[in-house]
Every structure is written in structure tokens, then in C-alpha cells.
Amino acid sequence: MRKNKGITLIALVITIIVLLILAGVSLSLIAGSDGMLGKATKATLETRGAQVEEIVEMWKVESKMNQYAEGDIMTEEELIADLKGRKLVYEEELDEDEKTIVIGSREIYYGLGERIQYTPGNVFEYTPEGYITGINEDYIEGTETRDVGGR
């Protein structure tokens, strides 16, 4: 009797099919729209947005401090030019009329004044600490006092 010491053609074909399936799954995990490369690109965008947001907030604080100390104040135009020079902000991400930068899911307001967004049905109440928003008009009109058993 003769012993076969080699692999059969069927075993070779099955091995190749299994390897092709593994390669396909691996490629979809890496390069797919929700794959590692997509997530890495999104994370890079969000990181850049956070970096710009931090720079803008630091600029606002520095500008307000310099107003009191009568120092040099970097203008909004200089801030935007600096961010563009560092390649952190691109022209299509800027809305100069609204003074906002939109990067990924972040909308960054870069004006020095406070921005209050009005939502219909809400009332703004001013306190020494600043504006309190989100108070529903129905709550204010129908306010009732109720004893909760306190001392």
C-alpha cells in the first residue's frame, strides 16, 4: 500500500477560502466606514476641534484680562489668522457673520461678547451671577407654593 504524504487539492482550496474570508473581515474592520481608519479620522477631527476651542477660550480670558490691565489685545481677525496659520482652522469651517467655527460636532463661538440663544417658550432671568436660561413660561405663570414639611 502506498501512503499519501501530501495535502489534497480539496484541503488546499478550503484553506484558501478560509484565508480569503478572514482577509475580507479584517479589511472591513480596518477600512470600512465605521472601521478603525474612519474612527481615527473622526477622533483626529474632534481633537482638533477641542484644541481650537481651548485656544479660543484662552484668548477670550486673556483679552478680558488685558482690557482691565490696558494691555495689547489680540483682535478676532488676528486670532483667526493665527488658527489658520497653525492649520487648525480652514476657511470652510468659519462662519464670520455668526462668529463661529464648526469642527466635527463642535460649534465654537469666538466673539468676545456673550452669546445667548433664545428658544421660544423660555424666559431669561438676570441674576448677579449672570443669565439663567431655560425657565419655562408656564412654570413662572403657574407657580404655586406648597408645604413640603420643612421646619
N, C-alpha and C positions, 0 to 999 in steps of 0.2 A: 504494500500500500504506500501511496505517495502522500507526504504531508505538505499542506499548503502553509507556507510561512509568510506570505504577503497579505496585503489587505485587498478586499474585494472592491470592485467598482461601485457597488451599492454603498458600502461603508464610506468610501471617499465622497460620493455625491451627498450623502446625509451630513457628513462633516462640513462640507462646503455650504450647504443650505443653512445649517445652524450658525455658522460664522457670518453669513450674509444677514441673517435675522438679527444677530447681536450687533453687527455694524450699523444696520438701519436704526435700531432702537437708540444706540449711542449717538448717532448723528442727530436724530430728532431731539434728544435731550440737550445736546450742546447747541445746535444751530437753529432750533425751532423758534417760533415767535415768542414762546414762553420759556425758552431754553436758557441755559446759563449765559450765553452771549447777550441775549435780549435783556435778561435781568441785570447783567453787568453794565450794559449801556444805560438802562434806566437808573441804576444806582449812581452812575457817574453824573448823570443829569441832575439828580436830586442832591448830590453832594455839592455840585457847582452852585445850585440854587441856594443851598444853605450857606455856602461861603459868601455869595453875593449878599444875602440877607444879613449876615453878620457884619459885613463891611458897611452896608448902608446904615444899619442901626448904630454902629460905632461912629460913623460920620455924623449922624443926627445928634448924638450925645456930645461929640466934640464941637459941633457947630453951636449948640446951645451953650456950652461952657465958654466958648470963645466970645459969644455975644456979651456975656457978663464980664469977661476979662478984657474986652475990647481988643482981642487978638485977630489974626487973619482968619477969615472964614473961607473954606473951600466952597465954591458955588456948586449948584446942581450940575451945571454943564461940565465943570471940572471933574466931579465925581463920575459922571457917565463916561467922560473921555478916559479917565483912569481905569474904569472897569473894562472898557473896550480895549485899552492898551494892554491890559493883563490877559485879554482874550477870555474874560469871564462872562461878558455880555455881548450879544450880537444884535445887529440892527433890527432883525425881525422879532426880537424878544421885547423891544421897547415900545411903550405907548406914551409918547411925550405929552400928549394932551391930558391924559389921566395921571401922569407921573407914576407909571407902574412898569415893572419888569416882570414878565411871566416866563419862568423857567420850570419846566416839568409841571408839577402840581402846585408850585408856589407862585403866589402873586405878591410881589414886593413893592410897597409904596415908598417912593424915595423923596417925596416932598417934605419940607420942614414943618409945615402946618399939620395939625391933627386931621385925620380923615374919619368922618363919622358917616356910616352908611345908614340911610333911613329905610326901614321896612314898614310898609303900610300896616296899621294896626298897633304900632308900638309908639310909646311916648318917651321922650328924653327927659330925664330928671337931672338937674345940675346939683352937685354937691361940692363942698370944698376940695374933695379928692379928685373930682373930675365928673365926666358924664357917666350916668348909669343908663344903659340901654336895655331894650328887651322887655320893658314893663308893658304888659298888655292893657289897652284902654279899658276893656271890660272889667278887669280886675280893679282898676282905680275907681271906676264909676260905681261898681257894686261892692265896694269894700264893706265888710261887716266886722264888728268886734265880737269876739267870742271868748268866754271864760274857759281856760284850759286847765284850771285847777292849780294855778300857781299861788305863791304866797303874797 
